[in-house]
Each structure stands twice: as structure tokens, then as C-alpha cells.
Amino acid sequence: MKLFMPKQHGAWAMLILPFWLGAAASEIIWSHIPFFLGWILLYLATYPGLLLFKRKRMAFYAKWAIIYLVPAILLLLFPLLVRPSIIIFGLLMIPFFIINARYSSNNRDRALGNDFSAICAFSIAGLASSYLPHGEITPLAWTVFAASILFFAGSTFYVKSMIREKKNISFKWISWIFHAAVPILWLLAGGWIVSAAFLPSLFRSIAFYGKSFTPKKIGIYEIANAAIFFFMLLLAIHN
């Protein structure tokens, strides 16, 4: 049986980076493993789950939502048993799921608001991962949370400026100003390593703009950029 998988490949970086950066900002423990596997399956379940709101192929999407959701719940019981209060982070994600469902029902999946809603939900997972070991959110966890949102927001601006909004000059300037402002503000706040982690994003937003890159090539560069960001954040966490 061929698995029904999401087509948004960029979401995998959002799935992985905030979670493990959040764990690194606290302490990585054994229950992070079933937590992460459950988180992956929950994401896989939300993909057909959101497609249900389009009211097409309902039986097919419902089947795949259940296939992924059942083992997701079983795996997420592990962190829930370790830290029952962690459920609050799941509750915090619900409004963002509702927003995404609204966009899906209106066939506006690629809208900027839909992307930002998903980014917030993925970043909350980083807070949950950090909260799991000791039942607290440290200043480092908040740093990871804010940095994750800003990084993926920048990625969203960049990708849209290269594809859907490539002829929109105003959008180009919004992207460039955002990418320039983030490292400057972080440097002024004293986080020079985190500031440096955003510099590759600034470079590619300007240097690559207008290039005739295929979506695949854009995606490959974004994977490399996300890897640099991940290791720079790890350096900042342990500095």
C-alpha cells in the first residue's frame, strides 16, 4: 500500500527543527523519541484531516487520517504520562488548526495567513519538547520559539517571492526588509550567534531573487539553509 504523504516538503523542516531545538534548550530524555514519532504521525494525520474540509474524496481522506492518528495518539501517551500538563500545548495548537481548516475549506491553502498559522503550531511543539523534561519553559526555550517563528516566516516570504509573488515588487521589498531587520534586532538584543544564524537567509533572499530556480532547487537550498540555522542555534544554546 502506497502511503498518502503531504506534498509540502518544506513542512518537514518545521516539523523537525523547533522540536529538537526545544529539546536541546532543556534536556533530551528517552520520552522525546516516542513524542517525536507521535508528533510526525500527528502531522501526517492533519494533512488528510485538513483536506476533509474541501468536501472531496471524504472516505479516502478520513481513512488516512485515522491510519495516522491512531498510532499518533498511542505514541503521544508516553510524554503525556511523563508530564500530564504537557497537554496544554496541544490545546494551544487547536486554534491554529481551526485557522488552517478555514483556509482549506476556502481553497486558500497557499495564503500567507495559512502559512503563518502552521508556523506558530510547529513552533509551539518546540515549547512542548522543552517543557517535557522538567515541566518548565526556560528563557532558552522562548529564544528557540521566537527564532523558529522568525526563521520560517522569512522562508515563507522568500519562497513566495521566488514563485507566486515573483513579479510583485512590493512583496520583494517586504521580504528584504524582514530578512534585514531580524538579524539587526537580534544583534541589538545581544544575541550575536542567533543574529548570525539569520545571515544566510538574508543573503539568499537578495542574491537569489529573480533567479530562474525550479521549485526543487529552491527546496534544496532551503534544506541547506535550515541545516545551517539548526546548527547555529545549537551553538547559541550551548554557548
N, C-alpha and C positions, 0 to 999 in steps of 0.2 A: 504494500500500500504506500503510495507516494504521499509524503507529509504535505499538509497545507501550511505554507510558511509565509510570513509577511514579506512584502516587496520593498519596504522601506529599509534598505540596508544600513543607512546612517543611524537608525534607531539602535542598532547593536552597540555602538559606542556609548550611547546614552544609557543603555541597559547595564553596561559593564563598568564604565569609569566612575560615576558617582558612588556606586555600591562599594567598590573595593577601595576607593579613596576614603570613603566614610569609615570603612573598617580599619584602614591604616591609621586614620586620625584618632582611633580609640585603641582597640586591641583585637587582633584576629583570633577567633576561637573556633572550635570544631563545628559549632552550630551555624557558623556562617556558610558552610558548604551546602547543607540542605536548604538553608534560607535562600542562597543564590540560585540553586536549581529550581526551587519553588517560584522564585521571582521570574526566572526565564520562562517557565511554563505559564505563569500568570500573564506575562506579556503576550505569549503565543495565544493564550485563550482570549485576550482582549481584542486581538486582531479580527478573528471571525465574529467575536461578540459585537464589535462596533459595526461590522458590515451587516449585521442583522437589522440595524436601523435604516438601511436602504430599502428594506422590504422586498428583497430579491433573493432567490435561492435560499429561503429561510431554513429548510430542513438541512441543507448541506452545511451552512454556517453554524447552525445550532449543534450539529453533530461534532464538528471540530472544536467548537467552544467547550463542549463537555469533555471531549477526549483530552484536552489540555488542562481543563480546570480541575478535574478530579485529582490527578496526581499533584497538581499545584497546591491544592488545599492540604493534602496529606503531608507534603514536604514542609509547608509553612506552619504546620503544627509544631515542628521542632523548635523554631525560635519563639513561638507563642508559649510553649511550655516552659522554656528557659526564662522568658521575660514577658509575662501576660500583658503588661501595659503597653507593649510594642504595637498592639492592635490600633492604638490611636493614630499611628502613621498611615495605616490602611484606611482609616476613616477620613483622614485629611486628603487622601487621594481621590475620594469619591466625587467631590465637586468637579475636579478636573476631568474625570471620566465622563461626567454628565455633559461638560462642555464639549468634549471630543465627540460624544454621541450626537449632540445637537448639530455639530458641523457635518458629521457623517450623514445624518438624515437629510441634510440640505445639499448633499453632494459638494461640500466645500472642504474636502479633506486637506487640500494644499494651502488653505488660508493661513495667514500669519498667526492669527489668534489660536488656531488649532495646534500649530507647531509649538507656540509658547506654553499652551496648556499642558501638552505632553512633556515638555522640558521640565516644567515645575513638578509634575508627578514623578518623573525619573529622578530628579534631584532630591525629592523627599525620601526616596529609597536610600539615598546616601545617609540621610539623617537617621533613618531606622537602623541601618547597618552599624552606624557609630553608637547608637543607643543600646544595641543588643548586649554587649559585654557587661556594662556597669550600670545601666539604667539612667544614664545622663547624657546630655548633649554638651560637648566641650566646645570652647572657642574655636579649636581647630576644625571641628565638625561644621560649625557655622561658616568658617572660611571655605571649606570644601563645597558646601551647599551654594554659597554665593558665587564662587568661582565656576562651578559646574553650570549654573544658570547662565552666567555671562558668556562662558565659552560656547555653549551650544546655541545661545541666541545669536552670537557672532557667526557661527557656522550656518545658521538658518539664513541670516542676511546675505552671507557670501554666496551660498548655493543659489538662492533666488536671483541674486544679481548676475549670476552666470547663466541662468536658464530662463526662468519665467519672466524675470524683470530685467533682462539684459539690455533692453532698449530704453529703459526708464532711467534717465539721468538723475532724477531726484532720489530714486532708490539707491543709486550708486553712491551719492553723497551721504545718505543716511548710513549706509554700510561703512563707508570710510571713516566718517566721524565717530561712529560707535566703536570701531576697531581701534582708533587712535585714542579715544577718551578712556577706555577701560585700563590699559597699562599705565597711563599717566595718573589716573586717580588711585590706582593700587600702589604706585610708587610713592605718591604723596602720603598715602596711609602707612607707609613704612614697610610694605611687603614687596621687597625688590625681586625676590625669587618668583613670586606669583606674577608680578608685573612682567618679568622676562618670559614667563610661560605663555603670555599672550602675544609676544612679539612675532612669532611665526605666523599667527593668524592675521596680524596687521600686514605683514609682508605679502602674504598670498592674496589678501583682499585687494591690494593695489596692483601688485606685479602681474597677477593672473587675469585681472579684469579685462574683458574684451577678447580674450583668447578663445579660439575655437576648440575648446576641450569637449570631448564626449562626456556624457554623464558618468560613464565608467571611470574615465581618467580623473574627473573631479572627485569621485568617490575614493579612488586610490590615494590621491593627495590628502584627502580629509582623514583617511585612516592614519597616514603618516603624521599628520598634524596632531591628531588626537593622541597618538603614542608619545609624541614629544611633550604634549601638555600633561599627560598622565605621569611621566617620569619626573617632570619639573615639579609637579605638585607633591609627589612623593618626597622629593628633595626638600621642598618647603616644609612639609610635615615633620620631617626628621632633623631639620636644621636647628 
